[in-house]
Amino acid sequence: MVYFVKYFSIVLIGSSFNLIYSKEVNIRYEPKWSSLDSRPLPSWYDEAKIGIFIHWGVYTVPSLGSEWFWINWKNKNEKYVKFMEKNYKSDFSYQEFARDFNAELFNATQWALLFRDAGAKYVVLVSKHHDGFCLWPSPQSFGWNSMDVGPKLDLIREVSSAIRQHTDLKFGVYYSLFEWFNRLYLNDKLHLFMRQDYVDNKMIPEQMYLVRTYQPEIIWSDGDWEAPVKYWKSQEFLAWLYNDSPVRDTVVVNDRWGIGTSCHHGGFHNCADRFNPKTLLEHKWENCFTFDKTSWGQRFDITLNDFLTVEETISQIVTTVSCNGNVLINIAPTKYGTILPIFEERLREMGKWLKINGEAIYGSKPWYQQNDTLTANVWYTTKSDPRPNNVTFSVNIYAIILDYPYKTNSININPWNAFIKDPLAAYVNYKGLKEELGTKIKSITLLGLQNTTIEWALNYSSLTINFPDKRHIDHAGLKYAWTFKIATELSDF
């Protein structure tokens, strides 16, 4: 048993999943990936788990298809061409939509409180999408920003200030590196990106202004796929961000910094939109997805079936966090600055679930196995609690059940099956392991009904847990997914 406990403690306490950021004196990161990638991810990000993404801009005025309205229209997509022919004069330009992006009903405080109630720990606002419209008074985007046209507001300032004043959430910005129709960018592209007029005169100044002015703790880069890292000067920007910016100690970034960087370089990895491999990844990653299954921006041509259900949303959260990921869940406000009731309903229901089950989510770590091998749709997270003597420590294993067992009102699970597949488990007799752990299970509780006694039994092949009376579960408001907390105590004899 000695071998098992020592190995077990390494997995939970000393693994690469628990990298904790500590400020190093005189550390200077060089503008190359080998140096930049060595920076530990600030610990707040892994602990946060839940973020809200906000796609909001001029594209909400036509509100058709997606936030890619302009490029789809210019590329003669029939759906968009017919829409414009039917509703607007023949010489109408996309820029004219900005006059109707007024946000007259926008209330940043209401947004902030909603995100807090949803259980989010950070917010990422789209500061500029591929159409180039800026939600702040960018000096490099005269006449094409939210202060000069439309709402006549610094929307980045409004949202960030409300979040920081009324909540403890972290604030971040999304920034599109490229712009579809920016003349400087198109000219650089024409020269095969051997010129960098757009980067030097537009992109880098805006990025640095955003960081210095609003001090975002997440920089979520996008729109990088047409050009190499060298063109975007991404490594130079990140070196400045990590070394000399006002957020150098706390900022986190994603992985979209030029051709070939996605899933390989940067801070946390996105890899792709809606990325959820449902398998353990050693490098910290994020699953960004949207309640609207097909669009990130608000659109009027949406149906109820286009929205993720609350159950589907909770499933995304659980399967992601179990595998060492965070979730960034997108909402799409209207041109008026309002959040549609269906988005609010999804957020509030998510918040209710997290209020009950958040212990298994926030600050959790991946368990040795991510999902159960006996019962489908049971996923695991864990928290360890080392004792001062470093000899005995308690480990809480959280078994999150996505499908309620209506027929049996019980589940058979095996949270320790993965150990048997490991070479070091040869030191441990399979049955002896189960029996030893059985004597060391201190308690099993159902989150949300902690004062209700849970019946359980450990045998040779599984741990059987009985749910309480379903009427009690329903009365307590437990729904969507159910979490058993298995409190164990392990000793190095």
Secondary structure, 3 states (H helix, E strand, C coil): CHHHHHHHHHHHHCCHHHCCCCCCCCCCCCCCHHHHCCCCCCHHHHHHCEEEEECCCHHHCCCCCCCCHHHHHHCCCHHHHHHHHHHCCCCCCHHHHHHHCCCCCCCHHHHHHHHHHCCCCEEEEEEECCCCCECCCCCCCCCCECCCCCCCCCHHHHHHHHHHHHCCCEEEEEEECCCCCCHHHHHHHHCCCCCCHHHHHHHHHHHHHHHHHHCCCEEEEECCCCCCHHHHCHHHHHHHHHHCCCCCCCCEECCCCCCCCCCCCCCCECCCCCCCCCCCCCCCEEEEEECECCCCCCCCCCCHHHECCHHHHHHHHHHHHCCCEEEEEEECCCCCCCCCHHHHHHHHHHHHHHHHHHHHCCCCEEEEEEECCCCCCEEEEEEEEECCCCCEEEEEEEEEECCCCCCCCEEEECCCHHHHCCHHHHHCCHHHHHHHHHHHEEEEEECCECCCCCCEEECCCCEEEECCCHHHHHHCCCCCCEEEEEEEEEECC
